[in-house]
C-alpha cells in the first residue's frame, strides 16, 4: 500500500490523505484483536461480536497457548459452531451429582461460527432480536478460563471475520511522552593560563545526532527512538482520524511499539505485529516530524 506524495504542510497532507485514500490507511486483514482479561470480562463490560451472513467468524485462541474444552451457545437456533479439533465429550455419571468430561483428546484452538437458517427446537426458547451468548471454557498452563461473548447476526460486508485472543503480557504499555535528558555544556575555564600548567580543554555540549532514520540521543538505542517515533506518529494519525483507536491497524501498531521497546528490530516488529511495512514507515516518518 503506497502513500501519495504531498508538497503541502504536514497537517494538510494528513487531511488530504484521509479524504483521498481512507481505505488504504484503515484497511486491515479482517482480524480483530483483544486480550485475555478483556475477553473474560475482567476489565471490560464484555465484547460484542457480529457474525455476518455468508462469511462467519473465527475465534482464535492459538496465541494464548490454550485449548478449548467446551463451548455453549445460549440460542443455537440461528448460529452454529464447529472447531478445528476435538472438544470434551460429556458422559453421565450416575454415582455423582455432576457429569464428568472425557477430555483426553482435547486439541481445539479455533472456533468457527456461522449463521444458519432458523431452526425450531422443541421446548427451547430463542431471543427476540436473534442475538445470543457464547461461553467458551479453555485450559492452559495457568488453569481453566471462561470467556463469554455476545453474538449478533449481521448482514452485508463484514468489518472483520476473525477475533484473535492474545495474552495480556503482550498488551502494549501505555503511551508515555518522554523528554530527552539535556546535558549541560561545560563552560570554558576563564582562569589565566600559566606556563607550568596546560590550558583547560573545553568540553563540547552533547547534542542529538540527526540521521536519515531518526534523531538519536546518546545512550538511547535506535529501536527505542523508532518506538518513540511510532508512538508520536500513531498519536498524530489518531488525532486526524486516519487510524481509529481499537481497530485492527491500531492494535497492530501497539504490538509493534511493544516489540521495539523490548529491543526487537524493525523487521521483527513488522513481521510479528502483522502491520503493513508501508504504514509502519509512514508513521515513523510522521513521528520524526
Secondary structure as UniProt FT lines:
FT   HELIX           10..20
FT   HELIX           22..26
FT   STRAND          31..35
FT   HELIX           36..39
FT   TURN            40..41
FT   STRAND          47..52
FT   TURN            53..55
FT   STRAND          57..60
FT   HELIX           62..64
FT   STRAND          67..73
FT   TURN            76..78
FT   STRAND          79..83
FT   STRAND          89..91
FT   TURN            94..95
FT   STRAND          100..102
FT   TURN            104..105
FT   STRAND          110..115
FT   TURN            122..123
FT   STRAND          132..140
FT   TURN            141..142
FT   STRAND          143..154
FT   STRAND          162..166
FT   HELIX           168..170
FT   TURN            195..196
FT   STRAND          209..210
FT   STRAND          215..216
FT   TURN            218..219
FT   HELIX           222..239
FT   TURN            240..241
FT   TURN            245..246
FT   HELIX           248..261
FT   TURN            262..263
FT   HELIX           266..273
FT   HELIX           277..288
//
